[in-house]
């Protein structure tokens, strides 16, 4: 639901897996959401980050590390 100011005020917003594009259900207790901080040239945090969410199935198959690496390389190039 959106209020008069245009902000989303729902109590539950379903997440999507960044790798498989499938919805992460409320019962998927193995899923994770990672915020990866951005650094400037000297290695100082710039108060910005990129968020990736992964399902428990991706983690259970052992593909989370390679998926995260590939997604981060695409995010840096874009």
mmCIF file of the N, C-alpha and C atoms, coordinates in Angstrom:
data_MODEL
# 
_entry.id   MODEL 
# 
loop_
_atom_site.group_PDB 
_atom_site.id 
_atom_site.type_symbol 
_atom_site.label_atom_id 
_atom_site.label_alt_id 
_atom_site.label_comp_id 
_atom_site.label_asym_id 
_atom_site.label_entity_id 
_atom_site.label_seq_id 
_atom_site.pdbx_PDB_ins_code 
_atom_site.Cartn_x 
_atom_site.Cartn_y 
_atom_site.Cartn_z 
_atom_site.occupancy 
_atom_site.B_iso_or_equiv 
_atom_site.pdbx_formal_charge 
_atom_site.auth_seq_id 
_atom_site.auth_comp_id 
_atom_site.auth_asym_id 
_atom_site.auth_atom_id 
_atom_site.pdbx_PDB_model_num 
ATOM 1   N N  . UNK A 1 1  ? 0.843  -1.166  0.000   1.00 0.00 ? 1  UNK A N  1 
ATOM 2   C CA . UNK A 1 1  ? 0.000  0.000   0.000   1.00 0.00 ? 1  UNK A CA 1 
ATOM 3   C C  . UNK A 1 1  ? 0.897  1.240   0.000   1.00 0.00 ? 1  UNK A C  1 
ATOM 4   N N  . UNK A 1 2  ? 0.483  2.278   -0.680  1.00 0.00 ? 2  UNK A N  1 
ATOM 5   C CA . UNK A 1 2  ? 1.236  3.529   -0.766  1.00 0.00 ? 2  UNK A CA 1 
ATOM 6   C C  . UNK A 1 2  ? 0.423  4.618   -0.079  1.00 0.00 ? 2  UNK A C  1 
ATOM 7   N N  . UNK A 1 3  ? 1.085  5.388   0.788   1.00 0.00 ? 3  UNK A N  1 
ATOM 8   C CA . UNK A 1 3  ? 0.385  6.453   1.500   1.00 0.00 ? 3  UNK A CA 1 
ATOM 9   C C  . UNK A 1 3  ? 0.303  7.716   0.646   1.00 0.00 ? 3  UNK A C  1 
ATOM 10  N N  . UNK A 1 4  ? -0.204 8.809   1.220   1.00 0.00 ? 4  UNK A N  1 
ATOM 11  C CA . UNK A 1 4  ? -0.396 10.052  0.478   1.00 0.00 ? 4  UNK A CA 1 
ATOM 12  C C  . UNK A 1 4  ? 0.921  10.681  0.032   1.00 0.00 ? 4  UNK A C  1 
ATOM 13  N N  . UNK A 1 5  ? 2.011  10.386  0.749   1.00 0.00 ? 5  UNK A N  1 
ATOM 14  C CA . UNK A 1 5  ? 3.318  10.951  0.403   1.00 0.00 ? 5  UNK A CA 1 
ATOM 15  C C  . UNK A 1 5  ? 4.048  10.122  -0.646  1.00 0.00 ? 5  UNK A C  1 
ATOM 16  N N  . UNK A 1 6  ? 3.476  9.008   -1.054  1.00 0.00 ? 6  UNK A N  1 
ATOM 17  C CA . UNK A 1 6  ? 4.083  8.158   -2.065  1.00 0.00 ? 6  UNK A CA 1 
ATOM 18  C C  . UNK A 1 6  ? 5.050  7.126   -1.518  1.00 0.00 ? 6  UNK A C  1 
ATOM 19  N N  . UNK A 1 7  ? 5.077  6.925   -0.195  1.00 0.00 ? 7  UNK A N  1 
ATOM 20  C CA . UNK A 1 7  ? 5.967  5.942   0.409   1.00 0.00 ? 7  UNK A CA 1 
ATOM 21  C C  . UNK A 1 7  ? 5.236  4.614   0.599   1.00 0.00 ? 7  UNK A C  1 
ATOM 22  N N  . UNK A 1 8  ? 5.973  3.518   0.458   1.00 0.00 ? 8  UNK A N  1 
ATOM 23  C CA . UNK A 1 8  ? 5.398  2.192   0.650   1.00 0.00 ? 8  UNK A CA 1 
ATOM 24  C C  . UNK A 1 8  ? 5.306  1.924   2.152   1.00 0.00 ? 8  UNK A C  1 
ATOM 25  N N  . UNK A 1 9  ? 4.119  1.542   2.622   1.00 0.00 ? 9  UNK A N  1 
ATOM 26  C CA . UNK A 1 9  ? 3.901  1.357   4.050   1.00 0.00 ? 9  UNK A CA 1 
ATOM 27  C C  . UNK A 1 9  ? 3.438  -0.063  4.395   1.00 0.00 ? 9  UNK A C  1 
ATOM 28  N N  . UNK A 1 10 ? 3.667  -1.018  3.493   1.00 0.00 ? 10 UNK A N  1 
ATOM 29  C CA . UNK A 1 10 ? 3.279  -2.393  3.786   1.00 0.00 ? 10 UNK A CA 1 
ATOM 30  C C  . UNK A 1 10 ? 4.190  -2.977  4.855   1.00 0.00 ? 10 UNK A C  1 
ATOM 31  N N  . UNK A 1 11 ? 3.646  -3.881  5.661   1.00 0.00 ? 11 UNK A N  1 
ATOM 32  C CA . UNK A 1 11 ? 4.433  -4.508  6.711   1.00 0.00 ? 11 UNK A CA 1 
ATOM 33  C C  . UNK A 1 11 ? 5.364  -5.572  6.158   1.00 0.00 ? 11 UNK A C  1 
ATOM 34  N N  . UNK A 1 12 ? 4.972  -6.239  5.087   1.00 0.00 ? 12 UNK A N  1 
ATOM 35  C CA . UNK A 1 12 ? 5.785  -7.305  4.522   1.00 0.00 ? 12 UNK A CA 1 
ATOM 36  C C  . UNK A 1 12 ? 5.980  -7.070  3.034   1.00 0.00 ? 12 UNK A C  1 
ATOM 37  N N  . UNK A 1 13 ? 7.218  -6.918  2.623   1.00 0.00 ? 13 UNK A N  1 
ATOM 38  C CA . UNK A 1 13 ? 7.551  -6.788  1.212   1.00 0.00 ? 13 UNK A CA 1 
ATOM 39  C C  . UNK A 1 13 ? 8.357  -8.005  0.808   1.00 0.00 ? 13 UNK A C  1 
ATOM 40  N N  . UNK A 1 14 ? 7.832  -8.835  -0.082  1.00 0.00 ? 14 UNK A N  1 
ATOM 41  C CA . UNK A 1 14 ? 8.585  -10.024 -0.487  1.00 0.00 ? 14 UNK A CA 1 
ATOM 42  C C  . UNK A 1 14 ? 9.834  -9.629  -1.269  1.00 0.00 ? 14 UNK A C  1 
ATOM 43  N N  . UNK A 1 15 ? 10.907 -10.375 -1.052  1.00 0.00 ? 15 UNK A N  1 
ATOM 44  C CA . UNK A 1 15 ? 12.161 -10.134 -1.756  1.00 0.00 ? 15 UNK A CA 1 
ATOM 45  C C  . UNK A 1 15 ? 12.301 -11.122 -2.895  1.00 0.00 ? 15 UNK A C  1 
ATOM 46  N N  . UNK A 1 16 ? 13.123 -10.759 -3.870  1.00 0.00 ? 16 UNK A N  1 
ATOM 47  C CA . UNK A 1 16 ? 13.427 -11.655 -4.976  1.00 0.00 ? 16 UNK A CA 1 
ATOM 48  C C  . UNK A 1 16 ? 14.899 -11.995 -4.926  1.00 0.00 ? 16 UNK A C  1 
ATOM 49  N N  . UNK A 1 17 ? 15.200 -13.234 -5.275  1.00 0.00 ? 17 UNK A N  1 
ATOM 50  C CA . UNK A 1 17 ? 16.587 -13.670 -5.343  1.00 0.00 ? 17 UNK A CA 1 
ATOM 51  C C  . UNK A 1 17 ? 17.263 -12.932 -6.490  1.00 0.00 ? 17 UNK A C  1 
ATOM 52  N N  . UNK A 1 18 ? 18.423 -12.367 -6.227  1.00 0.00 ? 18 UNK A N  1 
ATOM 53  C CA . UNK A 1 18 ? 19.135 -11.622 -7.259  1.00 0.00 ? 18 UNK A CA 1 
ATOM 54  C C  . UNK A 1 18 ? 19.707 -12.546 -8.324  1.00 0.00 ? 18 UNK A C  1 
ATOM 55  N N  . UNK A 1 19 ? 19.907 -13.816 -8.001  1.00 0.00 ? 19 UNK A N  1 
ATOM 56  C CA . UNK A 1 19 ? 20.505 -14.756 -8.941  1.00 0.00 ? 19 UNK A CA 1 
ATOM 57  C C  . UNK A 1 19 ? 19.444 -15.480 -9.776  1.00 0.00 ? 19 UNK A C  1 
ATOM 58  N N  . UNK A 1 20 ? 18.389 -16.005 -9.134  1.00 0.00 ? 20 UNK A N  1 
ATOM 59  C CA . UNK A 1 20 ? 17.381 -16.796 -9.847  1.00 0.00 ? 20 UNK A CA 1 
ATOM 60  C C  . UNK A 1 20 ? 16.142 -15.996 -10.212 1.00 0.00 ? 20 UNK A C  1 
ATOM 61  N N  . UNK A 1 21 ? 15.980 -14.810 -9.650  1.00 0.00 ? 21 UNK A N  1 
ATOM 62  C CA . UNK A 1 21 ? 14.807 -13.952 -9.880  1.00 0.00 ? 21 UNK A CA 1 
ATOM 63  C C  . UNK A 1 21 ? 13.517 -14.561 -9.347  1.00 0.00 ? 21 UNK A C  1 
ATOM 64  N N  . UNK A 1 22 ? 13.599 -15.497 -8.419  1.00 0.00 ? 22 UNK A N  1 
ATOM 65  C CA . UNK A 1 22 ? 12.411 -16.088 -7.810  1.00 0.00 ? 22 UNK A CA 1 
ATOM 66  C C  . UNK A 1 22 ? 12.123 -15.402 -6.483  1.00 0.00 ? 22 UNK A C  1 
ATOM 67  N N  . UNK A 1 23 ? 10.851 -15.414 -6.088  1.00 0.00 ? 23 UNK A N  1 
ATOM 68  C CA . UNK A 1 23 ? 10.474 -14.819 -4.814  1.00 0.00 ? 23 UNK A CA 1 
ATOM 69  C C  . UNK A 1 23 ? 11.066 -15.603 -3.651  1.00 0.00 ? 23 UNK A C  1 
ATOM 70  N N  . UNK A 1 24 ? 11.494 -14.884 -2.635  1.00 0.00 ? 24 UNK A N  1 
ATOM 71  C CA . UNK A 1 24 ? 11.971 -15.520 -1.410  1.00 0.00 ? 24 UNK A CA 1 
ATOM 72  C C  . UNK A 1 24 ? 10.783 -15.545 -0.454  1.00 0.00 ? 24 UNK A C  1 
ATOM 73  N N  . UNK A 1 25 ? 10.339 -16.738 -0.111  1.00 0.00 ? 25 UNK A N  1 
ATOM 74  C CA . UNK A 1 25 ? 9.156  -16.860 0.739   1.00 0.00 ? 25 UNK A CA 1 
ATOM 75  C C  . UNK A 1 25 ? 9.496  -16.534 2.187   1.00 0.00 ? 25 UNK A C  1 
ATOM 76  N N  . UNK A 1 26 ? 8.465  -16.295 2.972   1.00 0.00 ? 26 UNK A N  1 
ATOM 77  C CA . UNK A 1 26 ? 8.669  -15.985 4.389   1.00 0.00 ? 26 UNK A CA 1 
ATOM 78  C C  . UNK A 1 26 ? 9.216  -17.184 5.147   1.00 0.00 ? 26 UNK A C  1 
ATOM 79  N N  . UNK A 1 27 ? 9.003  -18.383 4.650   1.00 0.00 ? 27 UNK A N  1 
ATOM 80  C CA . UNK A 1 27 ? 9.461  -19.602 5.328   1.00 0.00 ? 27 UNK A CA 1 
ATOM 81  C C  . UNK A 1 27 ? 10.873 -20.017 4.923   1.00 0.00 ? 27 UNK A C  1 
ATOM 82  N N  . UNK A 1 28 ? 11.506 -19.288 4.030   1.00 0.00 ? 28 UNK A N  1 
ATOM 83  C CA . UNK A 1 28 ? 12.870 -19.609 3.600   1.00 0.00 ? 28 UNK A CA 1 
ATOM 84  C C  . UNK A 1 28 ? 13.845 -19.006 4.609   1.00 0.00 ? 28 UNK A C  1 
ATOM 85  N N  . UNK A 1 29 ? 14.123 -19.753 5.674   1.00 0.00 ? 29 UNK A N  1 
ATOM 86  C CA . UNK A 1 29 ? 14.966 -19.242 6.748   1.00 0.00 ? 29 UNK A CA 1 
ATOM 87  C C  . UNK A 1 29 ? 16.449 -19.338 6.431   1.00 0.00 ? 29 UNK A C  1 
ATOM 88  N N  . UNK A 1 30 ? 16.813 -19.924 5.309   1.00 0.00 ? 30 UNK A N  1 
ATOM 89  C CA . UNK A 1 30 ? 18.221 -20.014 4.911   1.00 0.00 ? 30 UNK A CA 1 
ATOM 90  C C  . UNK A 1 30 ? 18.609 -18.889 3.956   1.00 0.00 ? 30 UNK A C  1 
ATOM 91  N N  . UNK A 1 31 ? 17.658 -18.049 3.574   1.00 0.00 ? 31 UNK A N  1 
ATOM 92  C CA . UNK A 1 31 ? 17.976 -16.965 2.653   1.00 0.00 ? 31 UNK A CA 1 
ATOM 93  C C  . UNK A 1 31 ? 18.739 -15.860 3.375   1.00 0.00 ? 31 UNK A C  1 
ATOM 94  N N  . UNK A 1 32 ? 19.522 -15.110 2.604   1.00 0.00 ? 32 UNK A N  1 
ATOM 95  C CA . UNK A 1 32 ? 20.302 -14.002 3.166   1.00 0.00 ? 32 UNK A CA 1 
ATOM 96  C C  . UNK A 1 32 ? 20.154 -12.777 2.272   1.00 0.00 ? 32 UNK A C  1 
ATOM 97  N N  . UNK A 1 33 ? 20.355 -11.628 2.886   1.00 0.00 ? 33 UNK A N  1 
ATOM 98  C CA . UNK A 1 33 ? 20.408 -10.373 2.144   1.00 0.00 ? 33 UNK A CA 1 
ATOM 99  C C  . UNK A 1 33 ? 21.710 -9.700  2.530   1.00 0.00 ? 33 UNK A C  1 
ATOM 100 N N  . UNK A 1 34 ? 22.532 -9.385  1.540   1.00 0.00 ? 34 UNK A N  1 
ATOM 101 C CA . UNK A 1 34 ? 23.850 -8.811  1.779   1.00 0.00 ? 34 UNK A CA 1 
ATOM 102 C C  . UNK A 1 34 ? 23.901 -7.387  1.253   1.00 0.00 ? 34 UNK A C  1 
ATOM 103 N N  . UNK A 1 35 ? 24.432 -6.485  2.060   1.00 0.00 ? 35 UNK A N  1 
ATOM 104 C CA . UNK A 1 35 ? 24.689 -5.118  1.629   1.00 0.00 ? 35 UNK A CA 1 
ATOM 105 C C  . UNK A 1 35 ? 26.195 -4.979  1.467   1.00 0.00 ? 35 UNK A C  1 
ATOM 106 N N  . UNK A 1 36 ? 26.642 -4.719  0.259   1.00 0.00 ? 36 UNK A N  1 
ATOM 107 C CA . UNK A 1 36 ? 28.067 -4.586  -0.018  1.00 0.00 ? 36 UNK A CA 1 
ATOM 108 C C  . UNK A 1 36 ? 28.376 -3.105  -0.164  1.00 0.00 ? 36 UNK A C  1 
ATOM 109 N N  . UNK A 1 37 ? 29.231 -2.601  0.711   1.00 0.00 ? 37 UNK A N  1 
ATOM 110 C CA . UNK A 1 37 ? 29.557 -1.180  0.737   1.00 0.00 ? 37 UNK A CA 1 
ATOM 111 C C  . UNK A 1 37 ? 30.440 -0.750  -0.415  1.00 0.00 ? 37 UNK A C  1 
ATOM 112 N N  . UNK A 1 38 ? 30.257 0.485   -0.842  1.00 0.00 ? 38 UNK A N  1 
ATOM 113 C CA . UNK A 1 38 ? 31.066 1.053   -1.915  1.00 0.00 ? 38 UNK A CA 1 
ATOM 114 C C  . UNK A 1 38 ? 32.216 1.839   -1.280  1.00 0.00 ? 38 UNK A C  1 
ATOM 115 N N  . UNK A 1 39 ? 33.386 1.754   -1.885  1.00 0.00 ? 39 UNK A N  1 
ATOM 116 C CA . UNK A 1 39 ? 34.573 2.443   -1.404  1.00 0.00 ? 39 UNK A CA 1 
ATOM 117 C C  . UNK A 1 39 ? 35.054 3.437   -2.446  1.00 0.00 ? 39 UNK A C  1 
ATOM 118 N N  . UNK A 1 40 ? 35.713 4.496   -1.982  1.00 0.00 ? 40 UNK A N  1 
ATOM 119 C CA . UNK A 1 40 ? 36.320 5.415   -2.942  1.00 0.00 ? 40 UNK A CA 1 
ATOM 120 C C  . UNK A 1 40 ? 37.732 4.940   -3.280  1.00 0.00 ? 40 UNK A C  1 
ATOM 121 N N  . UNK A 1 41 ? 38.493 5.755   -3.988  1.00 0.00 ? 41 UNK A N  1 
ATOM 122 C CA . UNK A 1 41 ? 39.815 5.357   -4.457  1.00 0.00 ? 41 UNK A CA 1 
ATOM 123 C C  . UNK A 1 41 ? 40.783 5.052   -3.316  1.00 0.00 ? 41 UNK A C  1 
ATOM 124 N N  . UNK A 1 42 ? 40.603 5.723   -2.184  1.00 0.00 ? 42 UNK A N  1 
ATOM 125 C CA . UNK A 1 42 ? 41.523 5.516   -1.059  1.00 0.00 ? 42 UNK A CA 1 
ATOM 126 C C  . UNK A 1 42 ? 41.040 4.427   -0.105  1.00 0.00 ? 42 UNK A C  1 
ATOM 127 N N  . UNK A 1 43 ? 39.928 3.779   -0.414  1.00 0.00 ? 43 UNK A N  1 
ATOM 128 C CA . UNK A 1 43 ? 39.436 2.674   0.404   1.00 0.00 ? 43 UNK A CA 1 
ATOM 129 C C  . UNK A 1 43 ? 38.538 3.083   1.554   1.00 0.00 ? 43 UNK A C  1 
ATOM 130 N N  . UNK A 1 44 ? 37.961 4.271   1.483   1.00 0.00 ? 44 UNK A N  1 
ATOM 131 C CA . UNK A 1 44 ? 37.069 4.771   2.529   1.00 0.00 ? 44 UNK A CA 1 
ATOM 132 C C  . UNK A 1 44 ? 35.616 4.555   2.097   1.00 0.00 ? 44 UNK A C  1 
ATOM 133 N N  . UNK A 1 45 ? 34.795 4.091   3.035   1.00 0.00 ? 45 UNK A N  1 
ATOM 134 C CA . UNK A 1 45 ? 33.372 3.830   2.775   1.00 0.00 ? 45 UNK A CA 1 
ATOM 135 C C  . UNK A 1 45 ? 32.663 5.124   2.394   1.00 0.00 ? 45 UNK A C  1 
ATOM 136 N N  . UNK A 1 46 ? 31.835 5.086   1.343   1.00 0.00 ? 46 UNK A N  1 
ATOM 137 C CA . UNK A 1 46 ? 31.184 6.293   0.814   1.00 0.00 ? 46 UNK A CA 1 
ATOM 138 C C  . UNK A 1 46 ? 29.715 6.426   1.227   1.00 0.00 ? 46 UNK A C  1 
ATOM 139 N N  . UNK A 1 47 ? 29.264 5.656   2.214   1.00 0.00 ? 47 UNK A N  1 
ATOM 140 C CA . UNK A 1 47 ? 27.869 5.681   2.687   1.00 0.00 ? 47 UNK A CA 1 
ATOM 141 C C  . UNK A 1 47 ? 26.877 5.251   1.622   1.00 0.00 ? 47 UNK A C  1 
ATOM 142 N N  . UNK A 1 48 ? 27.302 4.441   0.687   1.00 0.00 ? 48 UNK A N  1 
ATOM 143 C CA . UNK A 1 48 ? 26.392 3.849   -0.281  1.00 0.00 ? 48 UNK A CA 1 
ATOM 144 C C  . UNK A 1 48 ? 26.708 2.358   -0.375  1.00 0.00 ? 48 UNK A C  1 
ATOM 145 N N  . UNK A 1 49 ? 25.721 1.586   -0.791  1.00 0.00 ? 49 UNK A N  1 
ATOM 146 C CA . UNK A 1 49 ? 25.897 0.138   -0.853  1.00 0.00 ? 49 UNK A CA 1 
ATOM 147 C C  . UNK A 1 49 ? 24.983 -0.451  -1.911  1.00 0.00 ? 49 UNK A C  1 
ATOM 148 N N  . UNK A 1 50 ? 25.297 -1.686  -2.294  1.00 0.00 ? 50 UNK A N  1 
ATOM 149 C CA . UNK A 1 50 ? 24.484 -2.456  -3.225  1.00 0.00 ? 50 UNK A CA 1 
ATOM 150 C C  . UNK A 1 50 ? 23.945 -3.672  -2.477  1.00 0.00 ? 50 UNK A C  1 
ATOM 151 N N  . UNK A 1 51 ? 22.664 -3.961  -2.639  1.00 0.00 ? 51 UNK A N  1 
ATOM 152 C CA . UNK A 1 51 ? 22.020 -5.048  -1.913  1.00 0.00 ? 51 UNK A CA 1 
ATOM 153 C C  . UNK A 1 51 ? 21.784 -6.235  -2.835  1.00 0.00 ? 51 UNK A C  1 
ATOM 154 N N  . UNK A 1 52 ? 22.137 -7.424  -2.347  1.00 0.00 ? 52 UNK A N  1 
ATOM 155 C CA . UNK A 1 52 ? 21.870 -8.671  -3.040  1.00 0.00 ? 52 UNK A CA 1 
ATOM 156 C C  . UNK A 1 52 ? 21.154 -9.602  -2.078  1.00 0.00 ? 52 UNK A C  1 
ATOM 157 N N  . UNK A 1 53 ? 20.089 -10.248 -2.545  1.00 0.00 ? 53 UNK A N  1 
ATOM 158 C CA . UNK A 1 53 ? 19.368 -11.243 -1.753  1.00 0.00 ? 53 UNK A CA 1 
ATOM 159 C C  . UNK A 1 53 ? 19.506 -12.596 -2.452  1.00 0.00 ? 53 UNK A C  1 
ATOM 160 N N  . UNK A 1 54 ? 19.803 -13.638 -1.680  1.00 0.00 ? 54 UNK A N  1 
ATOM 161 C CA . UNK A 1 54 ? 19.969 -14.983 -2.225  1.00 0.00 ? 54 UNK A CA 1 
ATOM 162 C C  . UNK A 1 54 ? 19.065 -15.952 -1.476  1.00 0.00 ? 54 UNK A C  1 
ATOM 163 N N  . UNK A 1 55 ? 18.447 -16.872 -2.205  1.00 0.00 ? 55 UNK A N  1 
ATOM 164 C CA . UNK A 1 55 ? 17.572 -17.862 -1.587  1.00 0.00 ? 55 UNK A CA 1 
ATOM 165 C C  . UNK A 1 55 ? 18.395 -18.932 -0.885  1.00 0.00 ? 55 UNK A C  1 
ATOM 166 N N  . UNK A 1 56 ? 17.733 -19.666 -0.020  1.00 0.00 ? 56 UNK A N  1 
ATOM 167 C CA . UNK A 1 56 ? 18.383 -20.768 0.662   1.00 0.00 ? 56 UNK A CA 1 
ATOM 168 C C  . UNK A 1 56 ? 18.763 -21.887 -0.289  1.00 0.00 ? 56 UNK A C  1 
ATOM 169 N N  . UNK A 1 57 ? 18.005 -22.051 -1.361  1.00 0.00 ? 57 UNK A N  1 
ATOM 170 C CA . UNK A 1 57 ? 18.310 -23.109 -2.335  1.00 0.00 ? 57 UNK A CA 1 
ATOM 171 C C  . UNK A 1 57 ? 19.636 -22.829 -3.033  1.00 0.00 ? 57 UNK A C  1 
ATOM 172 N N  . UNK A 1 58 ? 19.879 -21.584 -3.408  1.00 0.00 ? 58 UNK A N  1 
ATOM 173 C CA . UNK A 1 58 ? 21.145 -21.223 -4.047  1.00 0.00 ? 58 UNK A CA 1 
ATOM 174 C C  . UNK A 1 58 ? 22.295 -21.466 -3.080  1.00 0.00 ? 58 UNK A C  1 
ATOM 175 N N  . UNK A 1 59 ? 22.093 -21.127 -1.830  1.00 0.00 ? 59 UNK A N  1 
ATOM 176 C CA . UNK A 1 59 ? 23.135 -21.339 -0.823  1.00 0.00 ? 59 UNK A CA 1 
ATOM 177 C C  . UNK A 1 59 ? 23.365 -22.818 -0.581  1.00 0.00 ? 59 UNK A C  1 
ATOM 178 N N  . UNK A 1 60 ? 22.298 -23.616 -0.566  1.00 0.00 ? 60 UNK A N  1 
ATOM 179 C CA . UNK A 1 60 ? 22.422 -25.052 -0.306  1.00 0.00 ? 60 UNK A CA 1 
ATOM 180 C C  . UNK A 1 60 ? 23.138 -25.771 -1.446  1.00 0.00 ? 60 UNK A C  1 
ATOM 181 N N  . UNK A 1 61 ? 22.963 -25.271 -2.671  1.00 0.00 ? 61 UNK A N  1 
ATOM 182 C CA . UNK A 1 61 ? 23.629 -25.895 -3.813  1.00 0.00 ? 61 UNK A CA 1 
ATOM 183 C C  . UNK A 1 61 ? 25.102 -25.489 -3.892  1.00 0.00 ? 61 UNK A C  1 
ATOM 184 N N  . UNK A 1 62 ? 25.528 -24.550 -3.063  1.00 0.00 ? 62 UNK A N  1 
ATOM 185 C CA . UNK A 1 62 ? 26.916 -24.117 -3.063  1.00 0.00 ? 62 UNK A CA 1 
ATOM 186 C C  . UNK A 1 62 ? 27.243 -23.137 -4.168  1.00 0.00 ? 62 UNK A C  1 
ATOM 187 N N  . UNK A 1 63 ? 26.230 -22.473 -4.707  1.00 0.00 ? 63 UNK A N  1 
ATOM 188 C CA . UNK A 1 63 ? 26.438 -21.534 -5.804  1.00 0.00 ? 63 UNK A CA 1 
ATOM 189 C C  . UNK A 1 63 ? 26.431 -20.080 -5.358  1.00 0.00 ? 63 UNK A C  1 
ATOM 190 N N  . UNK A 1 64 ? 26.284 -19.829 -4.076  1.00 0.00 ? 64 UNK A N  1 
ATOM 191 C CA . UNK A 1 64 ? 26.127 -18.461 -3.606  1.00 0.00 ? 64 UNK A CA 1 
ATOM 192 C C  . UNK A 1 64 ? 27.384 -17.631 -3.828  1.00 0.00 ? 64 UNK A C  1 
ATOM 193 N N  . UNK A 1 65 ? 28.558 -18.212 -3.595  1.00 0.00 ? 65 UNK A N  1 
ATOM 194 C CA . UNK A 1 65 ? 29.783 -17.433 -3.740  1.00 0.00 ? 65 UNK A CA 1 
ATOM 195 C C  . UNK A 1 65 ? 30.061 -17.063 -5.192  1.00 0.00 ? 65 UNK A C  1 
ATOM 196 N N  . UNK A 1 66 ? 29.875 -18.003 -6.104  1.00 0.00 ? 66 UNK A N  1 
ATOM 197 C CA . UNK A 1 66 ? 30.100 -17.685 -7.514  1.00 0.00 ? 66 UNK A CA 1 
ATOM 198 C C  . UNK A 1 66 ? 29.010 -16.751 -8.046  1.00 0.00 ? 66 UNK A C  1 
ATOM 199 N N  . UNK A 1 67 ? 27.769 -16.930 -7.589  1.00 0.00 ? 67 UNK A N  1 
ATOM 200 C CA . UNK A 1 67 ? 26.676 -16.057 -8.016  1.00 0.00 ? 67 UNK A CA 1 
ATOM 201 C C  . UNK A 1 67 ? 26.932 -14.625 -7.552  1.00 0.00 ? 67 UNK A C  1 
ATOM 202 N N  . UNK A 1 68 ? 27.356 -14.478 -6.313  1.00 0.00 ? 68 UNK A N  1 
ATOM 203 C CA . UNK A 1 68 ? 27.630 -13.151 -5.774  1.00 0.00 ? 68 UNK A CA 1 
ATOM 204 C C  . UNK A 1 68 ? 28.787 -12.486 -6.520  1.00 0.00 ? 68 UNK A C  1 
ATOM 205 N N  . UNK A 1 69 ? 29.809 -13.260 -6.851  1.00 0.00 ? 69 UNK A N  1 
ATOM 206 C CA . UNK A 1 69 ? 30.952 -12.732 -7.588  1.00 0.00 ? 69 UNK A CA 1 
ATOM 207 C C  . UNK A 1 69 ? 30.532 -12.240 -8.969  1.00 0.00 ? 69 UNK A C  1 
ATOM 208 N N  . UNK A 1 70 ? 29.739 -13.028 -9.675  1.00 0.00 ? 70 UNK A N  1 
ATOM 209 C CA . UNK A 1 70 ? 29.290 -12.645 -11.021 1.00 0.00 ? 70 UNK A CA 1 
ATOM 210 C C  . UNK A 1 70 ? 28.375 -11.423 -10.960 1.00 0.00 ? 70 UNK A C  1 
ATOM 211 N N  . UNK A 1 71 ? 27.447 -11.396 -9.994  1.00 0.00 ? 71 UNK A N  1 
ATOM 212 C CA . UNK A 1 71 ? 26.528 -10.260 -9.883  1.00 0.00 ? 71 UNK A CA 1 
ATOM 213 C C  . UNK A 1 71 ? 27.277 -8.979  -9.520  1.00 0.00 ? 71 UNK A C  1 
ATOM 214 N N  . UNK A 1 72 ? 28.291 -9.080  -8.654  1.00 0.00 ? 72 UNK A N  1 
ATOM 215 C CA . UNK A 1 72 ? 29.049 -7.893  -8.266  1.00 0.00 ? 72 UNK A CA 1 
ATOM 216 C C  . UNK A 1 72 ? 29.839 -7.355  -9.456  1.00 0.00 ? 72 UNK A C  1 
ATOM 217 N N  . UNK A 1 73 ? 30.426 -8.246  -10.275 1.00 0.00 ? 73 UNK A N  1 
ATOM 218 C CA . UNK A 1 73 ? 31.157 -7.792  -11.454 1.00 0.00 ? 73 UNK A CA 1 
ATOM 219 C C  . UNK A 1 73 ? 30.234 -7.086  -12.425 1.00 0.00 ? 73 UNK A C  1 
ATOM 220 N N  . UNK A 1 74 ? 28.999 -7.575  -12.576 1.00 0.00 ? 74 UNK A N  1 
ATOM 221 C CA . UNK A 1 74 ? 28.030 -6.900  -13.453 1.00 0.00 ? 74 UNK A CA 1 
ATOM 222 C C  . UNK A 1 74 ? 27.601 -5.555  -12.871 1.00 0.00 ? 74 UNK A C  1 
ATOM 223 N N  . UNK A 1 75 ? 27.468 -5.469  -11.547 1.00 0.00 ? 75 UNK A N  1 
ATOM 224 C CA . UNK A 1 75 ? 27.042 -4.227  -10.909 1.00 0.00 ? 75 UNK A CA 1 
ATOM 225 C C  . UNK A 1 75 ? 28.138 -3.161  -10.994 1.00 0.00 ? 75 UNK A C  1 
ATOM 226 N N  . UNK A 1 76 ? 29.387 -3.565  -10.918 1.00 0.00 ? 76 UNK A N  1 
ATOM 227 C CA . UNK A 1 76 ? 30.491 -2.605  -10.981 1.00 0.00 ? 76 UNK A CA 1 
ATOM 228 C C  . UNK A 1 76 ? 30.631 -2.042  -12.392 1.00 0.00 ? 76 UNK A C  1 
ATOM 229 N N  . UNK A 1 77 ? 30.440 -2.891  -13.393 1.00 0.00 ? 77 UNK A N  1 
ATOM 230 C CA . UNK A 1 77 ? 30.560 -2.440  -14.779 1.00 0.00 ? 77 UNK A CA 1 
ATOM 231 C C  . UNK A 1 77 ? 29.424 -1.501  -15.144 1.00 0.00 ? 77 UNK A C  1 
ATOM 232 N N  . UNK A 1 78 ? 28.227 -1.764  -14.649 1.00 0.00 ? 78 UNK A N  1 
ATOM 233 C CA . UNK A 1 78 ? 27.044 -0.967  -15.002 1.00 0.00 ? 78 UNK A CA 1 
ATOM 234 C C  . UNK A 1 78 ? 27.051 0.398   -14.362 1.00 0.00 ? 78 UNK A C  1 
# 
